[in-house]
């Protein structure tokens, strides 16, 4: 019972920390200067992350709560529900990952292109401004 309690407590504590972190980040963000598309992305991201973090806390409580379920049929239904919440949490995390990739993908591609162009420009500048190789004075007299 003690390992189950500790495991549940760690999950619930992690959930509370994540929830506080998301709320703090949302409040500190400057949403006034964002375009409508960006604001909607961040609003949905906040909602997904709050829901996933809250469900982690519920899963932690349910893991501890199984100790009071006596009937095997009810226990099977109980764990099926816990597994359903876990699958839903994983789906939320996957959708958050996919949404972030879709939102930031074009920006990352543009930055990589600019980085490549700047590196090429730097190399071209270095080639143009580098001093010519020193000549051998012996070759000039011949």
Protein Blocks (a to p, Z undefined) as FASTA:
>chain_A
ZZmmmmmmmmmmmmmmmmmmmmmmmmmpcfklpcfklmmmmmmmmmmmmmmmmmmmmmmm
mmmmmmmpmblklmmmmmmmmmmmmmmmmmmmmmmmmmmmmmmmmmmmmmmmmmmmmmmm
mmmmmmmmpccddddfklmmZZ
